[in-house]
Amino acid sequence: MMAQFLKRPITPRPKADDLPGVSGPARLDRRTKNLTKRLAPGDIAIIDHEDLDRVSAEALLRRQVAAVVNTAASISGRYPNTGPQFLVEAGIPLLDQVGPEVFGLVSEGKAVRLHGETLYVGEEAVATGRLLTAGSVRAAMTEAQAGVAAQLQAFVANTLEYVAKEGGLLVDGIAAPEIRARIEGRHVLVVVRGHEHREDLATLRSYIREFKPLMVAVDGGADALLEAGYRPDIIVGDMDSSLSSTPTPTGRRPGSPGWRASGCRLWSAQRRAPARTWRCCWPIRKAPP
């Protein structure tokens, strides 16, 4: 009989919906652009994106995420970037600088909860950071604006360094690879993936339909064209931010053998000693003479 009195009452565990904060399935990727393609409304996006840009922030907002957790600094202070301000003004909680360890502590699709400056899995705290507010973002942006001059000086110094190393290219020119697409006599539309690029392409729809310009995509501009239903004729850049997983309208992916057959020419200038080479989606070769 005494054992009955010594038993503790059973307290039911609170449900996630009953706990304070914002709850949802975790979606993780170190590349924000890749992550936005698989986000669903109500997800909590966990990213590794220093200096979160406006285009990425707009993509997160379009996916209707419940919150964003960034392992890096959303505003490093190197330059004023408007991505964090865009999210905070839209009412999306943004937890900053939680550290890369969170990628090993939270699995894809796991239910997580953000409360204050702490991220929880169940009742266990797995990461803490700094919750950005409108005031903290404004202060960081003001500080970053003050450092623009220093960044500009560093950029100019870097440019002059490469001019000194590769000054011959300015005199002799750069041999370009063979381009099969007809350019002569055609309008040329150069597309970059920037602020409001979707609206710009929508505005140009009638122009594109009438003049059928040659479409040159610069890095992520290739993704912008594909998303709008167009196929780029030429893609240029270092390919660090374009078409990492986006297939062409024919279903082929850049980097695969089938991309060449899709009709698009993909070239990237690479600095390789002793001669400059060109990288395309099939094997690297030297630039034609």
ZARO-456078 format. One record per residue (C-alpha): x, y, z; residue in one letter. Coordinates in steps of 0.25 Angstrom, whole numbers, padded with zeros to 4 digits, always signed. Each point is the difference from the previous one (the first is absolute). Layout:
XYZA ...
! end
This chain:
+0000+0000+0000M +0011+0010+0003M +0006-0002-0014A -0013+0006-0005Q +0003+0013+0007F +0014+0000-0004L -0003+0000-0015K +0001+0013-0007R -0011+0005-0008P +0002-0002-0015I +0001+0014-0007T -0003-0001-0015P +0011+0006-0009R -0004+0013-0007P -0003-0001-0014K +0009+0009-0010A -0012+0008-0003D -0002+0003+0015D +0014+0005+0002L +0004+0015-0003P +0007+0004-0012G -0001-0004-0015V +0000-0015-0003S +0002-0007-0014G +0008-0010-0007P +0014+0003-0002A +0006+0001-0014R +0015+0001-0001L +0010+0004-0011D +0013+0008-0001R -0005+0006-0013R -0012+0008+0002T -0004+0000-0015K +0000-0015+0000N -0008+0000+0013L -0011+0009-0005T -0004-0010-0011K -0005-0010+0011R -0006+0009+0010L -0014-0001+0004A -0009+0010+0007P +0003-0001+0015G +0014-0006-0001D +0011+0006+0009I +0012+0002-0010A +0014-0002+0006I +0010+0006-0009I +0015+0004-0001D +0000+0013-0007H +0009+0011+0004E -0005+0014-0004D -0014-0005-0004L -0004+0007-0013D -0013+0005-0004R -0003-0010-0011V +0002-0012+0010S -0009+0007+0010A -0011+0002-0010E +0001-0014-0004A -0001-0005+0015L -0012+0010+0001L -0007-0006-0012R +0001-0014+0006R -0007+0006+0012Q +0010-0006+0010V -0004+0001+0015A +0014+0005+0004A +0015+0000-0005V +0012-0005+0008V +0013+0005-0005N +0013-0007+0004T +0008+0012-0005A -0001+0015+0002A -0012+0005-0009S +0007+0014+0000I +0015-0001+0002S +0002+0015-0002G +0009-0001-0013R -0011+0007-0007Y -0015+0003+0002P -0009-0012-0005N -0015+0002+0001T -0004-0015+0001G -0001+0000+0016P -0008+0013+0000Q -0010-0006-0011F -0002-0012+0009L -0002+0007+0013V -0009+0011-0006E -0009-0012-0005A -0001-0005+0014G +0009-0013-0002I +0008-0003+0012P +0015+0000-0003L +0010-0007+0009L +0014+0003-0003D +0014-0006+0002Q -0004-0013+0007V +0012-0007-0005G +0002-0011-0010P -0002-0011+0010E -0015+0001-0002V +0002-0008-0013F +0004-0012+0008G -0010+0002+0011L -0013+0001-0008V -0004-0009-0011S -0008+0003-0013E -0015+0000+0003G +0002+0000+0016K -0011+0008+0007A +0008+0012+0007V -0005+0012+0008R +0006+0014+0000L -0003+0008+0013H +0008+0012+0003G +0014-0002-0004E +0000-0015+0002T -0003-0011-0010L -0006-0013+0006Y -0002-0014-0004V -0011-0005+0009G +0004+0006+0014E +0015+0000-0003E +0007+0013-0004A +0009-0003-0012V +0004+0014-0004A +0000+0014+0005T +0003+0013-0008G -0004+0014-0001R -0014+0003-0004L +0000+0012-0010L -0010+0011+0002T -0003+0012-0008A +0009+0009+0009G +0012-0009+0000S -0001-0002-0016V -0001+0015-0001R +0013+0002+0009A +0007-0011-0008A -0003+0006-0013M +0004+0014+0004T +0014-0006+0005E +0001-0007-0013A -0003+0012-0008Q +0012+0007+0006A +0009-0011-0004G -0003+0001-0015V +0011+0009-0003A +0010-0010+0006A -0006-0011-0008Q +0001+0008-0013L +0014+0003+0002Q +0003-0015+0002A -0007-0003-0013F +0008+0010-0007V +0013-0005+0005A -0004-0014-0004N -0004+0004-0014T +0013+0007-0001L +0008-0012+0004E -0007-0009-0010Y +0003+0011-0011V +0015-0001+0004A -0001-0015-0001K -0008-0001-0013E +0003+0013-0007G +0003-0007-0013G -0015-0004-0001L -0004+0014-0001L +0010+0002-0012V -0001-0014-0007D -0015-0003+0004G -0006-0013+0005I -0002-0011-0010A -0015-0004+0001A -0005-0014-0003P -0008-0003-0013E -0015+0005+0002I -0010-0007-0009R -0012+0009+0003A -0002+0011-0010R +0003+0014+0006I +0002+0009-0012E -0012+0009-0003G -0008-0005+0013R -0004+0007+0013H +0008-0005+0012V -0006-0001+0013L +0009-0001+0012V -0006-0006+0012V +0005+0000+0015V -0007-0005+0012R -0002+0012+0008G -0011+0008+0008H -0013-0001-0007E +0005-0008-0012H -0013-0007-0001R -0008+0013-0001E +0010+0005-0011D -0001-0013-0008L -0015+0001+0001A +0000+0014-0005T +0009-0004-0012L -0009-0012-0004R -0006+0007-0012S +0014+0006-0004Y +0005-0015+0000I -0011-0005-0007R +0001+0010-0011E +0015+0001-0002F +0005-0013+0004K +0013+0005+0006P +0012-0009+0002L +0000-0003+0015M +0013+0001+0008V -0001-0004+0014A +0010+0004+0010V +0002-0011+0011D -0014+0000+0008G -0006+0007-0012G -0001-0014-0006A -0009-0004+0011D -0009+0012-0001A -0002-0002-0015L -0004-0015+0002L -0009+0004+0011E -0007+0010-0009A -0002-0011-0011G +0012+0004-0009Y +0012-0007-0004R +0014+0008+0000P +0008-0001-0013D +0013+0003+0007I +0004-0001+0015I +0012+0007+0005V +0007+0001+0014G +0007-0008+0010D -0012-0009+0002M +0001+0002+0015D -0015+0004+0001S -0007-0006-0012S -0008-0012-0003L +0006-0009+0010S -0012-0009+0000S -0010+0007-0010T -0003-0008-0012P -0002+0006-0014T -0014-0001-0006P +0004-0013-0007T +0004-0006+0014G +0015+0001-0001R +0009+0005+0010R +0012+0009-0001P +0012-0008+0001G -0006-0012-0006S +0003-0005-0014P -0014+0002-0005G +0001+0015+0003W +0008+0003-0013R -0011-0006-0008A -0010+0009+0006S +0005+0011-0009G +0006+0009+0011C +0015+0004+0000R +0006+0001+0014L +0013+0006+0002W +0009+0005+0011S +0013+0007+0000A +0010-0007+0010Q +0013+0005+0004R +0010-0012-0002R +0015+0001-0001A +0006+0001-0010P -0011+0003-0010A -0014+0005+0002R -0010-0011-0002T -0015-0001-0002W -0009-0008+0009R -0013-0005-0006C -0010-0011+0004C +0009-0011-0007W +0015-0002+0001P +0009+0012+0002I +0008+0004-0012R +0009+0012-0004K -0007+0012-0006A +0001+0000-0015P +0011+0008-0007P 
! end
